[in-house]
């Protein structure tokens, strides 16, 4: 069985695999790298690190790079690779979008109300200052 080596590129540092692992094919090695990326990526996310720029190189016994596997391709696959959503999920997403829109509208309305209250307060202060000034005559 062929031996594959997995060099990890993370934050500008390269960890070279000196031991390697035997796999029946490059595809099997790739699938193992994908699992490793999931494990490492989730650990990095838990510790508030961004794994998006990390990657693995799958290298053969002659140190030829056979494949470059970026973490982001495994952690955030393209939308075309995602299974279709169920009607229930679509409905939940639509309800969530409606709630977000409602919250944004309420936020705008609250800001307008606050601005109006602030202006009213400033007018009252100005009137009180004018009254105080007039009564001192």
NORKAFEN-V560918 format. One record per backbone hydrogen bond with DSSP energy under -0.5 kcal/mol. NH is the residue of the N-H (numbers start at 1). CO is the residue of the C=O. If there is no record, write none. Layout:
BEGIN
nh=(NH/NH)
co=(CO/CO)
END
This chain:
BEGIN
nh=(2/4/5/7/7/8/8/9/9/10/10/13/15/15/16/18/21/23/29/30/31/32/33/34/35/36/37/38/39/40/41/42/43/44/45/46/47/48/49/51/54/55/56/57/58/59/59/60/63/66/66/67/69/69/70/71/72/73/74/74/75/76/81/82/90/91/92/93/94/95/96/97/98/99/100/101/102/103/104/105/106/107/108/109/110/111/112/113/114/115/116/117/118/119/120/121/122/123/124/125/126/127/128/129/130/131/132/133/134/135/136/137)
co=(23/21/59/5/57/6/15/7/55/8/13/10/8/13/14/16/4/2/25/26/27/28/29/30/31/32/33/34/35/36/37/38/39/40/41/42/43/45/44/49/51/9/69/7/67/5/57/64/60/58/64/58/56/67/68/54/52/70/70/71/71/72/78/79/86/87/88/89/90/91/92/93/94/95/96/97/98/99/100/101/102/103/104/105/106/107/108/109/110/111/112/113/114/115/116/117/118/119/120/121/122/123/124/125/126/127/128/129/130/131/132/134)
END
